[in-house]
Amino acid sequence: MPIRATKRGAQRTPLRTDCDVLIAGASFAGLTLARELAGAGARVLMLDRYEIGERQTSACAAPTEWLERLGLGASVRQTFRELVVHTSRTSVRWALPWTFSTFDYRELCDLLREGSADCEFETATVEGIATGVVHTVRTDRGEVRAPLVVDALGWRRILSNAAPIQPPQARLSRGLEVHPDGSGEDLEIWIDRRYVRAGYSWSFPAARELRIGCGSFEPRDHVKEPTVALATALGHPAERFQGNWIPHRLRPATEDGVFFVGDSAGHCLPLTAEGIRPAFYFALALGRELRHVLAGRATREQALERYGAFSAQHGWSYAWMLAAQHLVGRATASRALNAAVRATAIPALSRWAFGHYLAICPPSFAARRTAGHAPAAGATTPAIRVASSAW
């Protein structure tokens, strides 16, 4: 179970500092961004209310090629070449044209962190922001100022000054899972109203642990009882609960001079609720834009425009996946759904469907880092000049 790791007692010193890049959030997106900025010659500070790798909030699975290209293969626990899909009427094996792997969350976070050793980290709860030429980010330990600020904190979009929208009014799905000890050979999905009225359930083996859960596209539907029911039906105790709200609509990736990435930008894919791969993908894209700013090749405003456009150009893919989510949500017990599940088992159709799905955030993107990003030793970057002039 997660334990709050915010510094206490003598360690809880006031946090009032300036930096060149502030990353709020230290999970998949924040850590990937910090690593992409390594060696950029700037002061990068990352904040999170938990220690790095402490609070797992997902089933922790991703296309294997993404993990390998990012050098995270050591965290893999189990790899799958098939997906078993169950409905109320049938069970079908879908052969995947690429493999999918479950991984250990803490180990993956540690591997990402090793690649960003020059990024400072502090535990603090981020509370809000005052935007400007140099932004002021409020935390429970004091204020931090930076010209380049990134919200990688998740669906709450804490560094937005827009009126917050809370579930169930917000465009969010909800997920919950348990982590009993055990093992399995199959990556399994249930699209079955016995468990979830509009959504799906899953069992993801990870070596000596099973990750069994339910996700609902309808935020008003509770998922604890169906999660317990599924675990019981599979013969496992419902223990070690974890859950989270899951965005299923793309949101603006920039606002008032602030960059948003991962769940805070709605980058989690609709229908499948796959958020890890998009977090890697968009964090890499953002990191490359910020390196241009730090190297003096672009202004903050240009980076905001380019990154915002890059995120928005994926709108069509997110829109058709959201449309598919709505269809599945209405058809969990229909004959049409069972026919579609059986049809997708046809090898040619499976290759086509999963090939297009992987292409939304392709693993080849992880190999496109531009050479010569880092500024020359001792160079003063525009971001550093802005930060210095404000003090």
N, C-alpha and C positions, 0 to 999 in steps of 0.2 A: 504494500500500500504506500502511496506517496506520503512523504513527510515534509512539511514546510521547512525549507532550508534558509530562509531569510536570516541574516546575521542577527545574533542576539547578544545581550550582555556587553562585555568589553569589546567584542568584535563589531558591535553595531555603531560604527563611527559615522558621522555625518558625511554624506556624499554630495559634494559640490565641486564640480570640475568642468573643464571644457575639453572637447576632443574634435577631431575632424569628421569622423563618422560615428554616429550612435546607432547601434542595432538593438532594438527592443524585442527580445524574444530569442531564446537559445535552444530551439528545437531544429527540425529538419531545414527549414528555410533560413533561419538565422545563422546556424552553424555553417551551412553551405556558402552563404554570402560572406561570412567572416573568412572562410578559407580562400574564397576567390579573391579577397582583398589582401591576402598575405603578401608581404614584400612590396606593398604599394608606397611605402615611405610616409604613411600617414598614421596618426594616432586613432585607432579604432577601439571603441568601447562597446561591449555587449552586456545587456542587463536582462535578468530574468528573476522571478521571485523564487524559483527553485534552482538547485544546483544542476549543472549540466548532466543529462542522462538520468535524472531522478524521477521524472514523472512521465511515464508512458501513457499515451492516450489513444493509441490505435492498435490494430491487429499486427502492425509492423510486417508488411509484405510489400514487395515491389518487383518489377521485372528484373531478372538476374543481371541482364546486360547493363542496366543503369548502375547497379551496385558495383559491378566489376569495373566499369569505366571510371567510377569515382574512387576506386581503390578501397572499397568497403567490403570486399569479398570475405574477409576474415570474420565478419559479423553474421554471415549466413548460417542458418541452422538447418534448413531443409529446402530442397528444390523440387519443383513439380513440372511435369510436361503435359498434364491433363487437368481439367476442371470437371468435377462431377456435379451436375445440376439436377436437383430434385424439384419436382412440382407435386401437386396433390395426386397426379395421375401417372407420372412417369419418372424415371431416372435415366439420365443420359450422360455419357462421357464426351466432353469436347476436347479434342486434341489441340493443344496450343502450338502455334508456329514459333513461339519463343517461350522460354521458361520463366517461371515465377518463383520467388524465394521468400521464405519467412526469415527474419533476422532478429538478433538480440538488440534491443533498443539502446541500452547503456553502452554496449560495445561499439555500435555504430556511431553514437554521439562522441565517444572517446576518440574514434578514428578521425572523425571530422575535426575535432578539437585539436588533435595533434598537428593537423595541417595549418592551423591558424594560431600558432604559439605567440605571435606578436600582437594578437588581439587581446586586450585586457577584458576581464570578466568580473562582474560584481553581482551579488544577489540583492535585488531591490524590487519592490512592486511599483511598476510604472502606472501613473495615475492620470496623466493628461499632458497637454502641450500648449504653449503659447508660440504661435508661428511668427516668423519674421526672416530677415536676412540671416540671422543666426537664431535657430529655434531654441526654446527653453523647455525641456522635458521635466515634468514634476514627478518625483518618486517619493516613497515613504521615508527615504533617507536624505532627501534634499533635491536640489536642482542640478541638471546636467545640460550644458549648452553645446550645440553643434550646428554647423551649416547644412550637413547632410544627415538626415534622420530617416530611419527605416522602421516601419511597424511590421514585425513578424510575430506578433503576439497572439494571433488567432482570430476567430470569428467576431469577437467583441469589437475589433477595430478601435482600440482604445485611443490611438493618436489622431482620430478623426474628430473634428469639431462639429460634425453634423449631429443631429438629434439621435441618440442611440435607439435601436429597435431591438426589443427583447423577444425571445420566443414566448408564446407560439406565433406571434405576429410576424416575426422575422422569417426570411426565406431560408430555413434550416431544416435539416433532417436530424434525427437523434439516434445515437448508437450506444449500446452497452454490451460488454462481454465479460466472461469469466475465464480464469486461467488455471484449470485443474491440471495436476500432474497426469501424464499419460502420453500416448504416442498414436500415430496414425500414418497411413500411406497416402491418403487422398486429400486434396484440396476440395472442399465441398461447399456448395451453395444451395439453400432452400428458397424457392419462390412459392410460398405456401401460406394461405390464409390461416391455417391452424396456429401459426406462430405470429405472423405480421400481416395486417390487413393490406397495407400498401408499403412494400419494401421487401427486404430479404433477410435471411439468416445465414450463418456461416460456421464452419469449423476449419480452422487453419492449424495444422500440426506444425510444431517447431521443436523437433528433436524430442526432448523429454517433457514437453509442455503442449497442451492444446489451448487454442484460443477460440472459444465458442461464444457467439453473440448474435444479436438481432439489431437491425437498423430499420427505422421507419421514416418514410418520406413525409409523413404527416406528423408534425411536431406535437400535436395534441394527443397522440397515441403513446401510451407508456410502453416501455420495452423490458422492464425487469421481469415480470411474470413470464413472458414468452422466452426470455433468455434462460430462466431457471427451468422452464418446461423442456426446452431443447437439450440442455445439458443433461437433465434427468433421462430423457428419451435415449440419449447416446450412452447412458450408463456412467455418467461422471458427476461428481459433486459440484454444485454452484458455489465457487469460492474464488477469492481474489478478484473482486469486481473492479472494473474501470469503465468509464464512459465519457462521452463528450457530445456536444452539438457539432453538426457537420454542415458547412455551407454548401448550397447546391445551385448558386447563381453567381456568375461573374460580376464583380464590382469594380469601380474605377481603381486603377493601380496607383494613381497619384491624386493628391488633394492638398491644396494650400502649401505647396512646396515640400510635402512629405511623400515618401515612397512607401507603398504597401506591397507585401509579398506573402505568398502562401494563403492560408485561410482568411487573413484579413483582407485580401483582394478577391476572395471567392475563387481561388485557383483550384480548389478541390473539384474533381470531375463529377458532374451529375451522374445519376444512374448507378455507377459503380462505387461512388464515394471514395475513389482513389485519390488521396491527397499527397502522398509522399513523393511520387514521381513528379507531379507538377510543382511541388515545393522546391525540389532540386532544380528543375528546369528554369523556372522563373527567377530563382535566386541567382543562378549562373548568369542569366541575361542581365539582371540588375547589377550584379557585381562587375560585369564588363563595362556597363555604362558608367558606373561610379569610378572605375579605374581611369576612364577617359577624363573625367573631371579632375581626379587627383593628379593626373599627369599633365594637366593644362591643355588637353586637346578639346575640351568641351566645357561649357558652363553648366551650372546646376539646372538652369532652365531648359537647356538643350537636352540634358539627360532625362529630365522629367517628361519632356515631350516625346522623346524617342522610346523610353521604357513604357510610358502610358500607351503609345500607339502599338508597341509590340504586344502588350497584353491584350489590348482591345481587338487586334486582328485575329485573335482566337475565338472571338465572339460567336462565329457561325458554328464552330465545332461544339462549343458549350451549349448553344441553343438547340442543336439537334439531339444532343445527349439528354438535355432537360426534357425535350419533347418525348423521347423514348422513356424517360423516367415516369412521366405522366401516364403513358400508355401502360407500362408495367404496373403502375399503381392502381390502375382501373381494371387490370386483366389477370389478377393473381389466381383466379379460379376458372378462367375461360378455356375453351377448346383451342382458341387461336393461340394462346400462350403456349400450350402444350405442343401444338404443331410447330411454333417458332423454335421452341427449345430443341425439338427433334431435328428440324431442318438445319440448325446451326451445327449439328454434329457431322453434317456432310463435309468432308475434308476441304473441298474447294471453297465452300462458303465460310467455313471456319477460318481458313487462311486469309480470305478477303476481309472478313469482319475484324479479326484481331490485328491484322496488319494495319488497317486504317486506324484502329483504336490506338495502337502503339505510336503511330505517326503524329498524333496530336502533340505529344511531348517526346520526340524521338531520342533514344539514347545516344545517337551520333552527335547530338548537340553538346554532350559533355566533353567532346574532344576538340571543340572549336576555340579554345582559349587563344587569344591573340598574342603573338610573341612581342616582347619588348614593352609590356604594360608598365613595369615599375619605373618611376622617375629616377634620374641619375642621383647618385649618393650626394646628400647635402642640398638637393634641389628644394626650393620652397614652392609648394603647389598652391593654386588659387584657393582651394578649400582652407588650407592652413593660414593663408593671408587673411581670409575673411574672418576666421576664428580669432586670429591674433588681434585684428583691428577692433574687435568688439570688446577686448579686455583692456 
